[in-house]
């Protein structure tokens, strides 16, 4: 074998090694990108969790009562109830669920609190499957999400 042929073989071998290295580097970069993406997602979740823990440490709980518009326990219970339902609830349904949760509740008290919450733009009246019902306003949902550090 001549020197020229040996040189060509060596060049082919080096080309193959470079090609293998390029493929390995590409796989590494894909894995690295995936890991960085997961880390940024995890750090965002951790940030939100720490924010909620901070609220808990500062106020002793994480509840809608942290919003300035919610100023009494019955209103807080109504807002918590509406946060956990996806359909509008009428006064009777709200009173019944509050009775289950709190032990007592009257339609009169619920109506008064809903009127007050409606004036403060916390709830709004809508047509539901059982007549008129109540849901939380978008502005209060935005405030609640912001307080928890959640983007919606």
Residue pairs with C-beta under 8 A, 6 or more apart in sequence:
47 149
48 148
48 149
48 150
51 148
51 149
52 62
52 148
52 149
55 62
55 66
55 147
55 148
56 62
59 66
62 148
63 76
63 80
64 70
64 76
64 79
64 80
64 83
64 144
65 73
65 76
66 147
67 79
67 122
67 140
67 143
67 144
67 147
69 117
69 120
69 121
69 122
69 140
70 76
70 79
70 122
72 113
74 98
74 102
74 105
74 109
74 110
74 113
75 113
75 116
75 117
75 122
77 98
77 101
77 102
78 94
78 98
78 110
78 113
78 114
78 117
78 123
79 117
79 122
79 123
79 136
79 140
81 89
81 94
81 97
81 98
81 101
82 89
82 94
82 123
82 134
82 135
82 136
83 136
83 144
87 128
87 129
87 133
88 126
88 127
88 128
88 129
88 132
88 133
88 134
88 135
89 97
89 128
89 133
89 134
90 128
90 130
90 131
90 132
90 133
90 134
91 107
91 110
91 111
91 114
91 134
92 107
92 130
93 130
93 133
94 105
94 110
94 114
94 134
95 105
95 106
95 107
95 109
95 110
96 105
98 105
98 110
99 105
114 123
114 134
117 123
118 124
118 125
118 134
121 137
121 139
121 140
122 136
122 137
122 140
123 134
123 135
123 136
123 137
123 140
124 134
124 135
124 136
124 137
125 132
125 133
125 134
126 132
126 133
126 134
126 135
127 133
141 152
142 152
145 151
145 152
